[in-house]
Amino acid sequence: MLIDFFIGFLLMNAMPHFILGIYKGRMLSAFGFSAKANLAYGLLNYSLSIGLFAFQYGLGDLLNHPTYLGALVVMTIYVLTGQFWYNLFQKPYLNNN
């Protein structure tokens, strides 16, 4: 049960660090305050969450945990497309202000 807490905690902790890293925000992480530090820390949390899940249940058991699977899919989509969304929406806004 405790491992389940950390699986979820790490996945959800990855999201704000990764988002702020993409959007060049500053937030304290284990690796410092910079955007790159937040990206690295977010990816570390993301990887640890998947690793703990695989250790506890095996990756083949993802379909039996739809809450985790849903959160993992959202986070994975953002990891893969976050820079695109930043370039599309945030960068033009910052350049015009």
Buried (B, 14 or more C-beta within 10 A) or exposed (E): EEEBEBBBBBBEBBBBBBBBBBBBEEBEBEBEEBBEBBBBBBBBBBEBBBEBBBEEBEEEEBEEBEEBBEBBEEBEEBBEEBEEBBEEEEBEEEEEE
